[in-house]
Amino acid sequence: MTPRNRSLRPTSDRVKESIFNTLQNKLGGKVVLDLFAGTGNLGIEALSRGAKKTIFVEKEKQALGLIKRNLTQSGLEERSEILPRDVRRAIGILRQRGECFDLILMDPPYERGLIRKTLLELNSQQIYHKDSILVIEHTRREPLLHILEGWNLIRQRRMGDTVISFLTPQEDHSSTQVEIEF
């Protein structure tokens, strides 16, 4: 199901397909975190492609209802958890619980500075490991290169106004070659 109002911006099928084609067969048995989950679109796709578990983080009541309905319709409730919190608080809770994610999906509202704030929170709480992948959906008007402290941008794909960025944690402060597609 999709939202009836304009406060939610579900990931388009084209963008979702591009994300998961890039990840290919890297989802089997993985633990996924869907930040700013909205309708749960990305996290549900990860589950349908073999992820072991997805935790959905969303604070909007309408969106939470949509995630629950979409999980029920997909029969994926057993392999999921919904955390109805603000992303920053949720990251702290997940750290306290000792959670560690293989894949973090992030689709924040565009142009509100939430990417930088979330990256800083992830860096301080470190709920990922050295081989984790972070996928950020953002607008081309919100470039990442100046806010990536602690992360390597390994691939980027632009689709109209939308950019999909794939990142990995830095092991040191060297930079990595970036593959950019248009």
N, C-alpha and C positions, 0 to 999 in steps of 0.2 A: 504494500500500500504506500501511497505517496501523500504528502501533506496537502491540505486544502487552502492554506494561506501562504503568504510569501515570506514568512519568517524563516522557513527552512528552504535550503537549496540542495536538493538531492544530487548526488553525483550522476552525471549523464551516463547512459549505457556505453557510449563511445569511450569516455574517459575510464570508466570501470574496466572495460575490456582491455584497454591499453595497460592499465596498472597490472592486471592479473596475467596478461600475456607476457609482460616483462618479468614477473615473478615466476612464471612457468610452473614447474613442478617442485617448487621450494616450500610448499605449504603443508605437505603431509606430516602430521604429528606435531605441528608447531602451535605455540601459544601466542595468541594475537590480542592486541589492545586496539580498540577503535575509539579514538578520542574525538570529541565533537561529533558523536555518532549520528545525529540527525535521525534518519529513518532506519539506520542499521544496515543500510545498503552494502557498504564495503565489508563490514565484519561478517555479514551473512554470506556474502560471496566467498570470503575466505573459508568459512565453515563448509560451504558446499563443495569447495575444492580440496578438502581434506584436512583443514586445520583441526587440531585436537580440541581447542577451546578458544572462545573469544569473549573478552570482557568489553562491554559497551559502556562508554562514559558519556552521559548526556544529562543536562539539567532542566531542559524545557519539558513541561508536562505533556504537551501534545506530542512531541517527538517520542517521549518515553512510551506513550500508548501505542504509537506506530511501531516502535521496535518490538514491543511485546506481541502485537498482532502478527507482525511479519515473521517473528521467530516461531510462533505457534503454527502459522500457515505453512511454514517450511519444515516443521517437525524438528527444529534444532534447539529447543529449549534446554535439553539435557546437557548440551555442550556449550552453554553460554551463561553469562551473568550480566545483569544490568546494574550499573553503579550510578544512581541518580544524584550526581554531585557536579559541582563546578570542576573543571579539569584540573586546576592546580591542587585543590583539596583532594581530589580522587588520586592523583599521583602520589601524594603524601600517604594516603591510606594504603595504597597498593605497596608502597615501600615498607610500611610498618608490617604488612602481612607477609613480606618476603617474596613478593611476586617478581618474576623476571620474564620478559617478553622477547620472543624471537622476531616478531613483526609488530611494528607500531604504525597504525594508519591514522593520519591526522588531516581533517578537512574543516578547519576553523572558518567562522564567518570572515569574509574577505575584508582586507584593509582596516583592521582594528588593532593591529599590533600584537595579535594573539600568538602568532608563530614565534616571535622572539621570546615572549614571556613563557611560552610552553617549552621551548628549547632550554631556556635557563632552568626551569623547574625540573625537566628531565635530567639535565646535567647535575643538578644538586641532589636529586633523589636516586638516580641511576637504577632504574627498573629494567635494564637491558644488559646484554653482554656484548663481548667484542665482535660477535658475528651477527648481531641483530641488524635489521633493516628498518629504517624509518621512511615512510612514504608520505609526502606532504602534497596535498592539492591546494593550489593557490592561484591568484591572478597574476598575470604578467606585470601588473602595476605594483606588485609587492615582491621585488626581487630578493633572493635569499643570500646572495654572496656576502653581504656586509654583516650578517647576523649568525654565521655558522660556527661560532667558536665551539670546539669540541666535536664537530661533525665533519665528515668528508662528503662532499656532493659527488656522487659517482655516476649519476645519469640524470638527464633532464629532458622532458618531452613537452613541447608546446602544442596545444590543440586549440586554435583560436585564441580566446582570451585566457584560457585555463593552462596552467603549467603544472606538470607532475614532476616532483623532484624526489629522487631516491638517494638516501644518505646512509652512511655507516658511521659508527663511533670512531673517533680518532684514537689511535694508539699512542701517537706522539703528535707533534704540531706540524708535521709535514703535510703538504697538500697532495691531493690525488687528481689524476687526469679526469676530466669530466667529458662525458659523451652527451652532446646536446642534439636533439632532434627537433625539426620543425615540420 
